[in-house]
Amino acid sequence: MLDGLDATFPAGDVTALTGPNGSGKSTLLDALAGVVTPVGGGVSGLLSGGVAYVTQAVPPSALPLTVRSTVVMGRWRARPWWRPLGRADHAVVDAQLDRMGIADLADRPLDELSGGQRQRTLVALGLAQRAPVLLVDEPTAGVDAGSAALVTAALAAEAAAGVVVVHAAHDPVAIAASDRVVALA
Ligand SMILES: Nc1ncnc2c1ncn2[C@@H]1O[C@H](COP(=O)(O)OP(=O)(O)OP(=O)(O)O)[C@@H](O)[C@H]1O
């Protein structure tokens, strides 16, 4: 898997990972996030300072999480466990809910959302981390065109602020909106 791949992911660019089902896009994101260790080769220069990783995995519906409490989790890493979230953290959360167009859903349980609404919640969770590296697996999958435009605009804005943004994509609109494409066979 990913044999011979040599790619760089510059800060300031949105990079789209493209390729057919099973070509290894999610596996490459896992490797960049440090979730899996490459058997050969490696990842360098990317992991210092934290990585926000939005996977395709859907949280268990049994968890009594609202949209807001899900996005709030994005702030946990930024502070010691014993210190409650502050006003600035809640402002970051509110801003990401607005960006993803889900502020009106803030008090809804996660398991009562549509697939596209849940997807936008997970992207907001990733954005709330304010990490220097943002990895997102198919962020516009199952999302309506208007909401997908919010997602692609948010990725572009993160990159413009100097973040390394890498997303796996099948969506031609999201791919076209990217600065660079890394195509996997
Ligand atoms: N947990 C796993 N255990 C074993 N093999 C796996 C596992 N997850 C993925 N694979 C295999 O690794 C290969 C790459 O899968 P990956 O999910 O990275 O592809 P992808 O390009 O993201 O596909 P898609 O477009 O369907 O999301 C596939 O052949 C898949 O069957």
The ligand as an ORCA input file, in Angstrom:
! r2SCAN-3c Opt
* xyz 0 1
  N      -8.643     -2.046      9.014
  C      -8.205     -2.584      7.876
  N      -7.691     -3.806      7.867
  C      -7.228     -4.364      6.727
  N      -7.218     -3.726      5.547
  C      -7.716     -2.501      5.517
  C      -8.239     -1.848      6.654
  N      -8.665     -0.609      6.305
  C      -8.435     -0.517      4.992
  N      -7.867     -1.633      4.509
  C      -7.454     -1.885      3.119
  O      -6.484     -0.921      2.746
  C      -6.705     -0.519      1.401
  C      -6.845      1.005      1.343
  O      -8.007      1.388      2.041
  P      -8.330      2.922      2.293
  O      -9.508      2.946      3.221
  O      -7.102      3.637      2.692
  O      -8.755      3.386      0.819
  P      -9.444      4.737      0.350
  O      -8.680      5.228     -0.837
  O      -9.582      5.682      1.498
  O     -10.874      4.217     -0.103
  P     -12.313      4.952     -0.184
  O     -12.303      5.837     -1.413
  O     -13.259      3.794     -0.341
  O     -12.545      5.711      1.096
  C      -7.940     -1.269      0.911
  O      -7.514     -2.350      0.132
  C      -8.602     -1.725      2.168
  O      -9.277     -2.939      1.934
*
